[in-house]
Amino acid sequence: MYIILTFSLLAGALSQECKWIEGISGVSIKMRLDKSGFHRDLQVISSIASEQRFMECQLLYRIRIPAGAYIDMNSVNKSMNHHTVYLSTKFDIEAPSEASKDKAVRLYGHRTYRKVFLIENTFTLPVHLRYHKAVANGEGVDVIFRAPEIFVKCSPDRDDSYAKCTKGASKFPCDAFGPKPCEWLRISKNSDEKVTATMPRGNLDHLNMVSVVTFLFIFSAVIYLIVPVIKTNLKKPGVSEPKMD
């Protein structure tokens, strides 16, 4: 009896402490892939609605990049105006998909949202697809990008209900430019939104034919280059063509 009462009181306390999170009335994430080939643009459109105003809040995304793709960390932030990728994650851009692993990157929004009930945010992240080794049937492979996790950081001085919710927060750098940690609250997403890029792969069934054609092409090219050289040398003074008996 006492145990049940204790757990009931604890649950009520936690519910009271996280009233700010309970006030989130809707989270929407939409994604799409633009461009074609190995170089794509991953566009993410998010909206977060709350029953109470967002006071001095900023967004952080954590995106999992699949093994079949990578981000060029040396140039990614040059093409982004209102967001910055935290450069702690390292990608081997030369590695094939089979030698790579999924990696998570964090992306910080620059904007601070003040006294609003709805946060709407859009970003475009340049991603690159990796080479996939050839297979027997040459079937294409799907590279799947799933919806990012969304975290929010607000000023606890401006919102008491938010300050009570930070006990279960995640610690990430406050921004993309330094290691100082801050508390970020994860905002649950309503759907498992995802987009897929289908990449072609080589067909091992054609390996013999390709090898023969390649050999014939190289052999023909060598003959084409050598024959004129031989003829030129034979025409030089003092060099006579061999006589036939």
C-alpha positions in Angstrom: 0.0 0.0 0.0 2.8 2.4 1.0 4.8 1.4 -2.1 1.9 2.1 -4.4 1.3 5.5 -2.8 5.0 6.4 -3.1 5.0 5.6 -6.8 1.8 7.5 -7.3 3.3 10.6 -5.6 6.5 10.2 -7.6 4.7 9.9 -10.9 2.6 13.0 -10.0 5.8 14.9 -9.2 7.5 13.9 -12.5 4.4 14.9 -14.4 4.4 18.3 -12.6 8.1 18.8 -13.3 7.7 18.1 -17.0 4.7 20.2 -17.6 6.6 22.1 -20.2 7.2 19.0 -22.3 3.5 18.0 -21.9 2.6 21.3 -23.4 4.1 20.4 -26.8 0.9 19.8 -28.8 2.4 18.8 -32.1 5.7 17.9 -33.9 5.9 17.6 -37.6 8.9 16.6 -39.7 9.0 16.4 -43.5 12.0 15.3 -45.6 13.0 15.2 -49.2 16.1 14.6 -51.3 16.9 16.9 -54.2 19.4 16.5 -57.0 20.5 13.1 -58.5 23.6 11.0 -58.6 26.2 10.8 -55.9 25.6 14.4 -54.6 22.3 15.2 -53.0 20.6 17.8 -50.9 18.7 16.6 -47.9 16.0 19.0 -47.0 14.3 18.9 -43.6 11.2 20.9 -42.7 10.1 20.9 -39.0 7.4 22.5 -37.0 6.8 22.4 -33.2 3.6 23.7 -31.6 3.1 24.4 -27.9 0.3 25.4 -25.7 2.6 27.9 -24.1 5.0 30.3 -25.6 8.6 29.4 -26.5 10.7 31.8 -24.5 14.3 32.4 -25.8 14.6 29.0 -27.4 17.0 27.5 -29.9 17.0 24.2 -31.9 19.5 21.4 -32.2 19.1 18.5 -34.6 20.9 15.1 -34.3 20.9 13.4 -37.7 22.1 9.8 -38.3 24.0 9.6 -41.6 23.8 6.0 -43.0 26.8 4.0 -43.9 26.1 4.5 -47.6 26.5 8.2 -47.4 28.8 10.8 -45.9 29.2 14.6 -45.3 32.2 16.6 -46.4 32.9 18.3 -43.1 35.5 20.5 -44.8 32.9 22.3 -46.9 29.5 21.6 -45.5 29.1 24.8 -43.5 30.1 27.0 -46.5 26.7 26.2 -48.1 24.6 26.7 -45.0 23.5 30.2 -44.0 21.2 29.7 -41.0 22.5 26.5 -39.5 26.0 25.1 -38.6 27.1 21.5 -38.4 29.2 20.7 -35.3 32.5 19.4 -36.7 33.3 16.7 -34.2 32.3 13.8 -36.4 34.9 12.5 -38.9 34.0 10.8 -42.2 36.4 8.8 -44.4 35.1 10.1 -47.8 37.2 7.6 -49.8 35.8 4.5 -48.0 33.2 2.3 -49.8 29.8 1.7 -48.1 30.8 -1.8 -47.0 33.7 -0.4 -44.9 31.7 2.4 -43.3 29.3 2.8 -40.4 26.3 5.0 -39.5 27.4 8.2 -37.9 25.4 10.9 -36.1 26.0 14.6 -36.6 24.6 17.6 -34.8 23.3 20.6 -36.5 22.6 23.9 -34.7 20.1 26.5 -35.7 21.2 30.1 -35.5 17.8 31.6 -34.8 16.4 32.3 -31.3 12.6 32.0 -31.0 11.1 34.5 -28.6 7.5 34.5 -27.3 6.0 32.3 -30.0 3.6 29.3 -29.9 4.9 27.7 -33.1 8.5 27.1 -34.3 9.0 26.5 -38.0 12.4 25.6 -39.3 13.9 24.4 -42.6 17.5 23.4 -43.5 19.2 21.8 -46.5 22.1 19.5 -45.7 24.5 18.5 -48.6 25.1 14.8 -48.5 27.2 12.5 -50.7 26.5 8.8 -51.5 29.3 6.2 -51.4 30.4 3.7 -53.9 28.8 0.3 -53.4 30.6 -2.9 -54.6 29.2 -4.8 -57.6 26.9 -7.8 -57.0 25.8 -10.8 -59.0 22.5 -9.4 -60.2 23.5 -5.7 -60.4 20.4 -4.8 -58.3 20.4 -1.2 -56.9 20.8 -0.5 -53.2 18.7 1.8 -51.0 20.4 4.4 -48.8 17.8 5.5 -46.2 17.9 8.8 -44.4 15.6 8.8 -41.3 14.0 11.8 -39.5 16.4 13.6 -37.2 16.0 13.9 -33.4 15.0 17.5 -32.4 16.3 19.1 -29.2 15.4 22.5 -27.8 17.3 24.8 -25.4 15.5 27.7 -23.7 16.4 30.3 -21.1 15.4 28.9 -17.7 15.3 32.4 -16.4 12.3 33.2 -18.7 10.3 30.1 -18.1 10.0 28.3 -14.7 8.2 25.3 -16.1 11.0 24.7 -18.6 13.6 24.9 -15.8 11.8 22.1 -13.9 12.1 19.8 -17.0 15.9 20.0 -17.4 16.6 17.2 -14.9 16.3 14.6 -17.8 18.0 16.8 -20.4 20.9 15.7 -22.6 24.2 17.6 -22.4 25.5 18.8 -25.7 27.7 21.8 -26.5 25.8 25.1 -26.2 26.6 26.0 -29.9 28.6 24.8 -32.8 31.7 26.9 -31.9 32.8 25.6 -28.5 32.8 22.7 -26.1 30.9 24.4 -23.3 27.9 22.1 -22.4 24.3 23.0 -22.1 21.1 21.1 -21.3 19.0 20.2 -24.3 15.5 18.7 -24.1 14.5 16.1 -26.6 11.3 16.8 -28.4 9.6 13.5 -29.5 8.6 13.3 -33.1 5.2 12.0 -34.2 6.2 10.0 -37.2 9.1 8.0 -38.6 9.6 10.1 -41.7 12.3 8.9 -44.0 13.6 9.4 -47.6 15.4 6.9 -49.8 18.1 7.3 -52.4 18.5 4.3 -54.7 22.0 3.8 -56.0 22.9 1.5 -59.0 25.6 -1.1 -58.5 27.8 -3.0 -61.0 26.7 -6.4 -62.3 29.2 -9.2 -61.7 27.3 -11.3 -64.3 28.9 -9.0 -67.0 32.4 -9.3 -65.6 33.7 -11.7 -68.2 32.3 -9.7 -71.1 33.6 -6.4 -69.8 37.1 -8.0 -69.3 37.2 -9.3 -72.8 36.0 -6.0 -74.3 38.5 -4.0 -72.2 41.4 -6.3 -73.3 40.5 -6.0 -77.0 40.2 -2.2 -76.7 43.6 -1.9 -75.0 45.2 -4.3 -77.5 43.8 -2.4 -80.4 44.9 0.9 -79.0 48.5 -0.4 -78.5 48.6 -1.7 -82.1 47.2 1.6 -83.4 50.1 3.5 -81.6 52.9 1.1 -82.4 52.3 0.5 -86.2 52.9 4.2 -87.2 56.1 4.2 -85.1 57.4 1.1 -86.9 56.6 2.5 -90.3 58.4 5.8 -89.5 61.6 4.0 -88.4 61.6 1.9 -91.6 61.5 5.0 -93.8 64.6 6.6 -92.1 67.8 6.7 -94.3 69.9 3.6 -93.8 67.0 1.5 -92.8 65.7 -0.8 -95.4 62.6 -3.0 -95.3 63.4 -6.7 -95.0 63.4 -8.5 -98.4 61.2 -11.4 -99.0 62.8 -14.6 -100.6 
